[in-house]
Amino acid sequence: MNGDSYFFIFISPLIAAPLEYILSKYYKRIAGVLMSLAILASFILSILAYMQINSSGIIYKSYQWFYDINFGIYIDHLSAIMSLFVSFVALMVNLYAMYYMKDDPRKNLYFAEIGIFIFSMLGLTVSSNLAFFFFFWEIVGFMSYILIGFWYFKPNAASAAKKAFIVTRVGDVLFIVGIGVLFSGLANYVSSPLSIPFIIAHPHFILTRIGSFNLTLSTALILSGAIAKSAQFPLHVWLPDSMEGPTTVSALIHAATMVAAGIYLVARLFPLFDVTSGTMVAVAIIGSFTAIFAGILGTAMNDIKRILAYSTISQLAYMLAALGLGTFIGYTAVPLAMFQLVVHGIFKALLFMAAGAIMIMTLENRDIRYMGGLFKRMPATAILMLIGSITLAGIPPTAGFYSKDTIVSFAYLYYIRSGDIIPWLLLSLGEIFTALYIFRMYFKVFLGRPRSKLAERARDPKLVYLIPVMVLAVLSLILGIFQVPFYHYIYNNAYVYTPPILIDALPLIYVVIGIFIAYLVSIGRIRIQDSNIFSRIVRNKFYLDRLFTYYIAQDAFVSFSHGISYINKYFIIDTDKAFSKFINLGNAFRKIQAGLLNYYMIFMIGGIAIVFLIVEVVRII
């Protein structure tokens, strides 16, 4: 197949978006059908790309766009796996959304926005250039803001959308600066300094040209973008609040789009990170700490979607930690993290869609304290949720056992080779909290007696609506057998490390301990008093939300306001006549400061373009 045809891997959902919006507005019964067909086309093209890579090699099509920046697609083994994964999970979620959103009066808009969201994620996946990678990266962030705030008339949804947009912008600003450092250091040596094939093929050349300090700075800044996007400590605070959007949006963000983009970024540029040992150590430490930190927070939540949100943060941390282990285990770190990414995306979409079925049948109740006894009333949903839960906990023979426990095993190998025990210790203990929060949720929701009238009336949805969830459940059970072929597909010399038997058994022992504690908590044998100081700290999420909202953000704005007031009082008022000619200019600028994030998005893109222009002028001079 002609390489140009593979551009439709990401273009197909974009083409379908306006058609979906217009046609579904008048023919409501077909809402979601066009988008499902477009995503199916992306999935089929991803399969064809996967097959062509096996037979003919890497697919690379590039066209000159602006000066040293080329636009094109680069599909190797890593991006082929990622595009397959994203399009497949998106298809399953979209099919389920046709049921979940069927009564929403704006479902035509929902499916159109989903199309742009998936277009941007797939575009990011196959992009051949860091500049366009960042372009799609920004669209992913902007569309997540739109979709989290889809029910904008709910104050919590509007607030959560703004929070997600602002927090991730912190990482994005650092990301673009990191790209700028890389570009300015290489622009005089190569014709396409931001070409992804060039970057991953010549990391040592880049190191010698721009120097160790500049490369470490660049990778650290790029890593900051990944940390914000993948909701890692300390920029994790936006993800739990993002649960205010439709559950299908949550499933897509947590499984295969927004948060997966950050992990994919580090995996995509792994050769560059690998030659900067300082950044790699930071990756391992941040990932290991976030894994146990988010696990602890997950045990204190009563909102079913927030529990799943903290589980996402924790599981993404395992992937990030796996990539950080690369200093001592080599490129095997990439398939190690990517297999966990794929497995997690499968069972996390399953868990969110099962939670969505529960919420529909309990009139959007999300508090597990008012559920209970649903196993008898919703047996199909209960079994599907159980499969997702045991996969998340890493119980054999599910895929989660093969993906997550292998990361813990490699963390032990990292300890043996480096002498650093912290990643292995934190990731191992994280297994206890993973089992504890997910089975505490499961026992509270499905066992015992109903604790509300809504729970008493709950019933399974029609089985036809659960077909996508069933497909994901089957994959959660069997995907583990493909672990070794998956590793070798991404990296021929990848290997699976098996530690001593006692060390190998520890994660499973920790899981059993976590499940046992969860059971004791669910039946009331263990009661955690809110008066306990540690309990209060955990329930308040270590006060980090308050720190960001009321101290950092608020104090910063107050200080800024005082500064503006001072300037206004002593510099502007006394000289207003001298500067009266600027009034009209000020009024013009005031009109565009409308408080609308979409305006600011346009100005930000324009600002980035100006930065690139300045860099180019300086380089020429």
C-alpha positions as CSV (number, residue, x, y, z in Angstrom):
1,M,0.0,0.0,0.0
2,N,1.2,3.6,-0.8
3,G,2.6,5.2,2.3
4,D,0.4,8.3,1.8
5,S,-2.6,6.1,2.5
6,Y,-1.6,5.8,6.1
7,F,-2.2,9.5,6.7
8,F,-5.8,8.4,7.0
9,I,-5.0,6.5,10.2
10,F,-5.5,9.9,11.9
11,I,-7.4,11.8,9.3
12,S,-10.4,9.5,9.1
13,P,-11.9,10.5,12.5
14,L,-11.4,14.2,11.6
15,I,-13.3,13.8,8.3
16,A,-16.2,12.0,10.2
17,A,-16.4,14.7,12.9
18,P,-18.4,17.4,11.0
19,L,-20.5,14.7,9.2
20,E,-21.3,13.2,12.5
21,Y,-22.3,16.6,14.0
22,I,-24.6,17.5,11.0
23,L,-26.2,14.1,10.2
24,S,-26.7,13.0,13.8
25,K,-28.4,16.2,14.6
26,Y,-31.2,15.3,12.2
27,Y,-31.0,11.5,12.3
28,K,-30.5,10.8,16.0
29,R,-30.7,7.1,15.6
30,I,-27.5,6.9,13.7
31,A,-25.5,9.0,16.3
32,G,-22.1,7.5,16.8
33,V,-22.4,5.2,13.7
34,L,-20.3,7.3,11.4
35,M,-17.6,7.9,14.0
36,S,-17.5,4.2,14.8
37,L,-16.9,3.5,11.1
38,A,-14.2,6.1,10.9
39,I,-12.4,4.7,13.9
40,L,-12.8,1.2,12.4
41,A,-11.1,2.5,9.3
42,S,-8.2,3.8,11.4
43,F,-8.0,0.4,13.1
44,I,-7.9,-1.5,9.8
45,L,-5.2,0.9,8.4
46,S,-3.2,0.4,11.6
47,I,-3.4,-3.4,11.0
48,L,-2.2,-3.0,7.4
49,A,0.6,-0.8,8.6
50,Y,1.6,-3.4,11.2
51,M,1.6,-6.1,8.5
52,Q,3.6,-3.9,6.1
53,I,6.3,-3.2,8.7
54,N,6.7,-6.9,9.2
55,S,7.2,-7.5,5.5
56,S,8.7,-4.3,4.1
57,G,10.1,-2.3,7.0
58,I,9.4,1.1,8.6
59,I,6.9,3.4,6.9
60,Y,8.3,7.0,6.6
61,K,6.7,9.7,4.5
62,S,7.9,13.3,5.0
63,Y,7.2,16.6,3.3
64,Q,8.8,20.0,3.8
65,W,6.5,22.4,5.6
66,F,8.4,25.4,7.1
67,Y,12.1,26.0,7.0
68,D,13.7,23.1,8.8
69,I,10.4,21.6,10.0
70,N,9.0,18.7,8.0
71,F,5.5,17.2,8.2
72,G,4.9,13.5,7.8
73,I,4.3,10.1,9.3
74,Y,6.8,7.7,10.9
75,I,5.4,4.3,11.6
76,D,7.8,1.8,13.2
77,H,7.1,-1.1,15.5
78,L,6.4,1.2,18.5
79,S,4.0,3.5,16.7
80,A,2.3,0.7,14.9
81,I,1.5,-1.0,18.3
82,M,0.4,2.4,19.7
83,S,-1.9,3.2,16.8
84,L,-3.5,-0.3,16.9
85,F,-4.0,0.1,20.6
86,V,-5.5,3.6,20.5
87,S,-7.9,2.9,17.6
88,F,-9.1,-0.4,19.0
89,V,-9.8,0.9,22.5
90,A,-11.4,4.0,21.0
91,L,-13.6,1.8,18.9
92,M,-14.8,-0.2,21.9
93,V,-15.5,2.9,23.9
94,N,-17.3,4.6,21.0
95,L,-19.6,1.6,20.5
96,Y,-20.4,1.6,24.2
97,A,-21.0,5.4,24.1
98,M,-23.8,4.9,21.5
99,Y,-25.7,3.3,24.4
100,Y,-24.4,5.5,27.2
101,M,-25.1,8.8,25.5
102,K,-28.3,7.7,23.7
103,D,-30.5,10.1,25.7
104,D,-28.2,13.1,25.7
105,P,-29.7,15.9,23.6
106,R,-26.2,16.9,22.4
107,K,-24.9,13.5,21.5
108,N,-24.1,14.7,17.9
109,L,-21.7,17.3,19.3
110,Y,-20.3,14.6,21.7
111,F,-19.4,12.2,18.9
112,A,-18.0,15.1,16.7
113,E,-15.7,16.2,19.6
114,I,-14.6,12.6,20.2
115,G,-13.6,12.4,16.5
116,I,-11.3,15.4,16.8
117,F,-9.9,13.9,20.1
118,I,-9.0,10.6,18.5
119,F,-7.7,12.4,15.4
120,S,-5.2,14.3,17.6
121,M,-4.1,11.2,19.6
122,L,-3.5,9.1,16.4
123,G,-1.8,12.1,14.8
124,L,0.6,12.4,17.7
125,T,1.2,8.6,17.6
126,V,2.4,8.5,13.9
127,S,4.0,12.0,13.7
128,S,7.5,12.1,12.2
129,N,8.5,15.5,13.7
130,L,8.5,16.9,17.3
131,A,7.0,20.1,16.2
132,F,3.9,18.4,14.8
133,F,4.0,16.0,17.7
134,F,3.6,19.0,19.9
135,F,0.8,20.4,17.7
136,F,-1.2,17.2,18.1
137,W,-0.3,17.1,21.8
138,E,-1.9,20.5,22.3
139,I,-5.1,19.5,20.4
140,V,-5.3,16.4,22.7
141,G,-5.1,18.7,25.7
142,F,-7.6,21.2,24.4
143,M,-10.1,18.5,23.4
144,S,-9.8,16.9,26.8
145,Y,-10.7,20.3,28.3
146,I,-13.7,20.4,26.0
147,L,-14.8,16.8,26.8
148,I,-14.3,17.0,30.5
149,G,-16.5,20.1,30.5
150,F,-19.0,18.6,28.1
151,W,-21.7,19.0,30.7
152,Y,-20.5,22.6,31.3
153,F,-23.8,23.6,32.9
154,K,-22.7,21.6,35.9
155,P,-20.3,23.8,38.0
156,N,-18.1,20.9,39.0
157,A,-17.6,19.9,35.3
158,A,-16.7,23.4,34.2
159,S,-14.3,23.8,37.1
160,A,-12.7,20.4,36.5
161,A,-12.2,21.2,32.8
162,K,-10.4,24.5,33.6
163,K,-8.3,22.8,36.2
164,A,-7.2,20.1,33.7
165,F,-6.4,22.7,31.1
166,I,-4.4,25.0,33.3
167,V,-2.4,22.3,35.1
168,T,-1.4,20.5,31.9
169,R,-0.5,23.8,30.4
170,V,2.3,24.1,33.0
171,G,3.8,20.9,31.6
172,D,3.2,22.0,28.0
173,V,5.1,25.3,28.4
174,L,8.1,23.3,29.8
175,F,7.7,20.8,27.0
176,I,7.9,23.5,24.2
177,V,10.9,25.1,25.9
178,G,12.6,21.7,26.0
179,I,11.9,21.3,22.2
180,G,13.4,24.8,21.8
181,V,16.6,23.9,23.6
182,L,17.0,20.9,21.4
183,F,16.2,22.8,18.2
184,S,18.6,25.7,18.9
185,G,21.4,23.3,19.7
186,L,21.0,21.2,16.6
187,A,19.8,23.7,14.0
188,N,23.3,24.6,12.8
189,Y,24.3,20.9,12.4
190,V,21.4,19.1,10.7
191,S,18.7,20.0,8.2
192,S,15.8,18.5,10.3
193,P,16.7,18.9,14.0
194,L,13.3,17.9,15.2
195,S,12.9,14.8,13.0
196,I,11.9,11.9,15.3
197,P,13.7,9.3,13.2
198,F,16.9,11.4,13.4
199,I,16.5,11.9,17.2
200,I,16.0,8.3,18.1
201,A,18.7,7.1,15.7
202,H,21.5,9.5,16.7
203,P,21.2,10.3,20.5
204,H,25.0,10.2,21.0
205,F,25.6,12.6,18.1
206,I,23.0,15.0,19.7
207,L,24.8,14.6,23.0
208,T,28.2,15.6,21.5
209,R,26.7,18.6,19.6
210,I,24.6,20.3,22.3
211,G,26.5,19.1,25.4
212,S,25.5,17.1,28.4
213,F,24.0,20.0,30.3
214,N,21.8,21.2,27.5
215,L,20.6,17.7,26.7
216,T,19.8,17.0,30.3
217,L,18.0,20.3,30.5
218,S,16.0,19.5,27.3
219,T,15.0,16.0,28.4
220,A,14.1,17.2,31.9
221,L,11.8,19.9,30.4
222,I,10.2,17.4,27.9
223,L,9.8,15.0,30.9
224,S,7.8,17.7,32.7
225,G,5.3,17.7,29.8
226,A,4.9,14.0,30.1
227,I,4.5,14.2,33.9
228,A,1.7,16.7,33.5
229,K,-0.1,14.8,30.7
230,S,0.2,11.5,32.5
231,A,-0.9,13.0,35.8
232,Q,2.2,12.1,37.8
233,F,3.3,13.7,41.1
234,P,3.1,16.7,41.6
235,L,1.0,17.6,38.6
236,H,-1.5,14.8,39.2
237,V,-4.2,17.0,40.8
238,W,-6.2,17.5,37.6
239,L,-7.0,13.9,36.8
240,P,-9.4,12.9,39.7
241,D,-11.5,16.0,39.1
242,S,-11.8,15.1,35.4
243,M,-14.3,12.5,36.5
244,E,-17.0,15.1,36.2
245,G,-17.2,14.5,32.4
246,P,-19.2,11.6,30.8
247,T,-18.0,8.2,31.9
248,T,-17.1,7.3,28.3
249,V,-14.8,10.4,28.2
250,S,-13.2,9.1,31.4
251,A,-12.7,5.7,29.8
252,L,-11.1,7.2,26.8
253,I,-8.8,9.6,28.6
254,H,-7.7,7.0,31.2
255,A,-7.3,4.1,28.8
256,A,-5.9,5.3,25.4
257,T,-5.6,9.0,24.9
258,M,-4.7,11.9,27.2
259,V,-2.7,10.2,29.9
260,A,-1.3,7.5,27.6
261,A,0.3,10.3,25.5
262,G,2.8,11.2,28.3
263,I,4.1,7.7,28.6
264,Y,4.3,7.3,24.8
265,L,6.3,10.5,24.6
266,V,9.0,9.1,27.0
267,A,8.9,5.7,25.2
268,R,9.2,7.4,21.8
269,L,12.2,9.5,22.8
270,F,13.7,6.8,25.0
271,P,17.1,6.7,23.2
272,L,17.5,10.4,23.9
273,F,16.5,10.0,27.6
274,D,18.9,7.0,27.8
275,V,22.0,9.0,27.2
276,T,21.1,11.4,30.1
277,S,21.4,9.3,33.2
278,G,20.3,12.1,35.5
279,T,16.9,12.4,33.7
280,M,16.5,8.6,33.8
281,V,17.0,8.5,37.5
282,A,14.3,11.2,37.9
283,V,11.9,9.1,35.8
284,A,12.4,6.0,37.9
285,I,12.0,7.9,41.2
286,I,9.0,10.0,40.2
287,G,7.3,6.9,38.8
288,S,8.0,4.7,41.9
289,F,6.9,7.4,44.3
290,T,3.7,8.2,42.4
291,A,2.8,4.5,42.3
292,I,2.5,4.1,46.0
293,F,1.3,7.7,46.7
294,A,-1.7,7.4,44.4
295,G,-2.4,3.9,45.7
296,I,-2.7,5.3,49.2
297,L,-5.0,8.0,48.1
298,G,-7.2,5.5,46.2
299,T,-7.9,3.6,49.4
300,A,-9.5,6.7,51.0
301,M,-12.0,7.5,48.1
302,N,-15.7,6.7,48.1
303,D,-16.5,7.9,44.6
304,I,-16.2,4.9,42.3
305,K,-14.8,7.0,39.4
306,R,-12.3,8.7,41.7
307,I,-11.0,5.3,42.9
308,L,-10.5,4.4,39.3
309,A,-8.8,7.7,38.6
310,Y,-6.2,7.2,41.4
311,S,-5.7,3.7,40.1
312,T,-4.9,5.2,36.7
313,I,-2.3,7.6,38.2
314,S,-0.8,4.7,40.1
315,Q,-0.6,2.3,37.1
316,L,0.8,5.0,34.8
317,A,3.5,5.4,37.5
318,Y,4.5,1.8,37.0
319,M,5.0,2.5,33.3
320,L,7.0,5.6,34.0
321,A,9.1,3.7,36.5
322,A,9.7,0.9,34.0
323,L,11.1,3.4,31.5
324,G,13.3,4.9,34.2
325,L,14.8,1.4,34.8
326,G,16.3,1.6,31.3
327,T,19.6,3.0,32.7
328,F,20.5,-0.5,33.9
329,I,18.2,-2.8,31.8
330,G,18.5,-1.1,28.4
331,Y,15.9,-0.8,25.7
332,T,13.9,-3.6,27.2
333,A,12.4,-0.9,29.3
334,V,10.3,0.3,26.3
335,P,8.4,-3.0,25.6
336,L,8.2,-3.4,29.4
337,A,6.3,-0.1,29.8
338,M,4.3,-0.4,26.6
339,F,2.9,-3.8,27.4
340,Q,1.7,-2.4,30.7
341,L,0.3,0.6,28.8
342,V,-1.7,-1.7,26.5
343,V,-2.9,-4.1,29.2
344,H,-3.9,-1.2,31.5
345,G,-5.8,0.5,28.6
346,I,-7.8,-2.7,28.0
347,F,-8.8,-3.3,31.6
348,K,-9.2,0.4,32.6
349,A,-11.7,0.9,29.7
350,L,-13.5,-2.2,30.9
351,L,-13.6,-0.9,34.5
352,F,-14.9,2.5,33.5
353,M,-17.6,1.1,31.2
354,A,-18.7,-1.3,33.9
355,A,-18.9,1.6,36.3
356,G,-20.9,3.5,33.8
357,A,-23.4,0.7,33.6
358,I,-23.8,0.8,37.4
359,M,-24.2,4.6,37.4
360,I,-26.9,4.4,34.7
361,M,-28.8,1.9,36.8
362,T,-28.4,3.9,40.0
363,L,-29.3,7.3,38.5
364,E,-25.6,8.5,38.3
365,N,-24.8,7.6,42.0
366,R,-21.1,7.3,42.3
367,D,-20.8,6.8,46.1
368,I,-19.9,3.2,46.9
369,R,-21.3,3.6,50.4
370,Y,-24.8,3.7,48.9
371,M,-24.4,0.7,46.7
372,G,-24.0,-2.9,47.9
373,G,-25.7,-6.2,47.0
374,L,-25.4,-5.5,43.2
375,F,-23.9,-9.0,42.4
376,K,-27.4,-10.5,42.6
377,R,-29.0,-7.6,40.7
378,M,-26.3,-7.0,38.1
379,P,-24.5,-10.3,37.7
380,A,-23.1,-9.7,34.2
381,T,-21.7,-6.3,35.2
382,A,-20.4,-7.8,38.5
383,I,-18.5,-10.6,36.6
384,L,-17.1,-8.1,34.1
385,M,-16.0,-5.8,36.9
386,L,-14.4,-8.7,38.7
387,I,-12.3,-9.6,35.7
388,G,-11.1,-6.0,35.5
389,S,-10.4,-5.9,39.2
390,I,-8.3,-9.1,39.3
391,T,-6.4,-7.9,36.2
392,L,-5.7,-4.6,37.8
393,A,-4.5,-6.4,41.0
394,G,-2.2,-8.6,39.0
395,I,-3.7,-12.0,39.9
396,P,-2.6,-14.9,37.6
397,P,-3.4,-15.8,34.9
398,T,-4.7,-12.4,33.9
399,A,-2.7,-10.0,31.7
400,G,-2.1,-7.7,34.6
401,F,0.0,-10.4,36.3
402,Y,2.3,-10.6,33.3
403,S,2.6,-6.8,32.8
404,K,2.8,-5.3,36.2
405,D,4.7,-8.1,38.1
406,T,7.3,-8.1,35.4
407,I,8.0,-4.4,36.0
408,V,8.5,-5.2,39.8
409,S,10.8,-8.1,38.8
410,F,12.9,-5.7,36.7
411,A,12.9,-3.2,39.5
412,Y,14.6,-5.9,41.6
413,L,17.2,-6.4,38.8
414,Y,17.7,-2.6,38.8
415,Y,18.4,-2.9,42.5
416,I,20.9,-5.7,42.0
417,R,22.8,-3.7,39.3
418,S,22.6,-0.2,40.7
419,G,22.3,-0.7,44.5
420,D,19.2,1.5,44.5
421,I,16.4,-0.3,46.4
422,I,13.9,2.5,46.4
423,P,12.1,1.7,43.1
424,W,11.7,-2.0,43.9
425,L,10.6,-1.3,47.5
426,L,8.0,1.3,46.5
427,L,6.6,-0.6,43.5
428,S,6.4,-3.8,45.5
429,L,4.5,-2.1,48.4
430,G,2.3,-0.5,45.8
431,E,0.9,-3.9,45.1
432,I,-0.8,-4.0,48.5
433,F,-2.6,-0.7,48.0
434,T,-3.6,-1.6,44.4
435,A,-5.4,-4.7,45.7
436,L,-6.8,-2.9,48.7
437,Y,-8.5,0.0,46.8
438,I,-9.9,-2.0,44.0
439,F,-11.3,-4.8,46.1
440,R,-12.5,-2.4,48.8
441,M,-14.5,-0.9,45.9
442,Y,-15.6,-4.2,44.6
443,F,-16.8,-5.6,47.9
444,K,-18.6,-2.4,48.8
445,V,-20.4,-2.3,45.5
446,F,-21.3,-5.9,44.9
447,L,-21.4,-7.8,48.2
448,G,-23.6,-7.4,51.3
449,R,-27.1,-5.9,51.2
450,P,-28.2,-2.9,49.2
451,R,-27.6,0.3,51.1
452,S,-30.0,2.5,49.1
453,K,-33.3,2.2,47.2
454,L,-31.4,2.9,44.0
455,A,-29.2,-0.1,44.6
456,E,-32.3,-2.2,45.3
457,R,-33.8,-1.3,41.9
458,A,-30.5,-1.7,39.9
459,R,-30.5,-4.2,37.0
460,D,-28.1,-5.2,34.2
461,P,-28.4,-3.3,31.0
462,K,-29.2,-5.3,27.9
463,L,-26.4,-7.7,27.1
464,V,-26.0,-6.2,23.6
465,Y,-24.8,-3.0,25.2
466,L,-22.2,-4.9,27.2
467,I,-20.6,-6.6,24.1
468,P,-17.6,-4.1,23.9
469,V,-17.1,-4.6,27.6
470,M,-17.1,-8.4,27.2
471,V,-14.5,-8.1,24.4
472,L,-12.2,-6.2,26.7
473,A,-12.8,-8.7,29.5
474,V,-11.7,-11.6,27.2
475,L,-8.5,-9.7,26.2
476,S,-7.8,-8.9,29.9
477,L,-7.7,-12.7,30.6
478,I,-5.7,-13.9,27.6
479,L,-3.4,-11.0,26.6
480,G,-0.7,-12.2,29.0
481,I,0.2,-15.1,26.7
482,F,1.4,-12.6,24.1
483,Q,3.9,-10.9,26.4
484,V,7.1,-12.3,25.0
485,P,6.1,-11.9,21.3
486,F,5.0,-8.3,22.1
487,Y,8.4,-7.6,23.7
488,H,10.3,-9.0,20.7
489,Y,8.1,-7.2,18.2
490,I,9.2,-3.8,19.7
491,Y,12.8,-4.8,20.4
492,N,14.4,-8.0,19.1
493,N,16.8,-8.4,22.0
494,A,14.2,-7.8,24.7
495,Y,14.1,-10.3,27.5
496,V,12.0,-11.3,30.6
497,Y,13.9,-11.4,33.9
498,T,12.8,-13.9,36.5
499,P,14.1,-13.1,40.0
500,P,14.7,-15.7,42.8
501,I,11.5,-17.5,43.6
502,L,10.8,-15.8,47.0
503,I,11.3,-12.4,45.4
504,D,9.1,-13.4,42.5
505,A,6.3,-14.5,44.9
506,L,6.3,-11.3,46.9
507,P,4.0,-9.3,44.7
508,L,1.4,-12.0,44.8
509,I,1.7,-12.3,48.6
510,Y,1.2,-8.5,48.8
511,V,-1.9,-8.8,46.6
512,V,-3.4,-11.4,48.9
513,I,-2.7,-9.2,51.9
514,G,-4.4,-6.2,50.2
515,I,-7.5,-8.3,49.3
516,F,-7.7,-9.6,52.9
517,I,-7.5,-6.1,54.3
518,A,-10.1,-4.9,51.8
519,Y,-12.5,-7.6,52.9
520,L,-12.0,-6.8,56.6
521,V,-12.7,-3.1,55.8
522,S,-15.8,-3.9,53.8
523,I,-17.4,-6.0,56.6
524,G,-16.5,-3.5,59.2
525,R,-13.9,-5.5,61.1
526,I,-11.4,-2.7,60.4
527,R,-12.6,0.8,61.0
528,I,-10.6,3.8,60.1
529,Q,-11.4,6.7,62.3
530,D,-11.7,10.1,60.7
531,S,-10.2,11.6,63.8
532,N,-6.9,9.8,63.1
533,I,-4.5,12.4,61.9
534,F,-3.1,10.2,59.0
535,S,-6.7,9.4,57.9
536,R,-7.5,13.1,57.8
537,I,-4.4,13.8,55.7
538,V,-5.1,11.0,53.2
539,R,-8.8,12.0,52.9
540,N,-7.7,15.5,52.2
541,K,-5.3,14.2,49.5
542,F,-2.3,15.3,51.5
543,Y,-3.7,18.9,51.1
544,L,-2.1,19.2,47.7
545,D,-5.3,20.4,46.0
546,R,-5.6,23.1,48.7
547,L,-1.9,24.0,48.3
548,F,-2.3,24.5,44.6
549,T,-5.7,26.2,44.7
550,Y,-5.6,28.4,47.8
551,Y,-1.9,29.1,48.4
552,I,0.0,28.9,45.2
553,A,-2.6,30.0,42.6
554,Q,-4.5,32.4,44.9
555,D,-1.5,34.0,46.5
556,A,0.2,34.4,43.2
557,F,-2.8,36.1,41.7
558,V,-3.2,38.3,44.8
559,S,0.5,39.3,44.6
560,F,0.2,40.0,40.9
561,S,-2.9,42.1,41.6
562,H,-1.1,44.2,44.2
563,G,1.8,44.7,41.9
564,I,-0.6,45.9,39.1
565,S,-2.4,48.2,41.6
566,Y,1.0,49.7,42.7
567,I,2.0,50.4,39.1
568,N,-1.5,51.8,38.4
569,K,-1.3,54.2,41.4
570,Y,2.2,55.5,41.1
571,F,3.0,55.2,37.4
572,I,-0.2,55.3,35.4
573,I,-2.6,57.6,37.2
574,D,-0.1,60.4,37.5
575,T,0.9,60.3,33.9
576,D,-2.4,59.4,32.3
577,K,-2.6,62.5,30.2
578,A,0.8,61.7,28.7
579,F,-0.3,58.3,27.6
580,S,-3.9,59.1,26.6
581,K,-3.0,58.1,23.0
582,F,-2.7,54.5,24.2
583,I,-6.3,54.3,25.4
584,N,-7.7,53.1,22.1
585,L,-5.0,50.5,21.9
586,G,-5.8,49.3,25.4
587,N,-9.5,49.0,24.6
588,A,-8.6,46.9,21.6
589,F,-6.6,44.5,23.8
590,R,-9.3,44.5,26.4
591,K,-11.8,43.2,23.9
592,I,-9.8,40.0,23.2
593,Q,-9.2,39.4,26.9
594,A,-12.7,37.8,27.2
595,G,-11.8,35.1,29.8
596,L,-12.4,32.4,27.2
597,L,-9.8,29.6,27.1
598,N,-10.3,29.0,23.4
599,Y,-9.1,32.7,22.7
600,Y,-6.1,32.1,24.9
601,M,-5.4,28.8,23.0
602,I,-5.2,30.7,19.7
603,F,-2.9,33.4,21.2
604,M,-0.7,30.7,22.7
605,I,-0.3,29.0,19.3
606,G,0.5,32.4,17.8
607,G,3.0,33.0,20.5
608,I,4.7,29.7,19.9
609,A,4.9,30.6,16.2
610,I,6.6,33.9,17.1
611,V,9.1,32.1,19.3
612,F,10.0,29.7,16.4
613,L,10.4,32.8,14.2
614,I,12.7,34.5,16.6
615,V,14.8,31.4,17.0
616,E,15.1,31.1,13.2
617,V,16.1,34.8,12.9
618,V,18.7,34.5,15.7
619,R,20.1,31.3,14.0
620,I,20.5,33.1,10.7
621,I,22.2,36.1,12.3
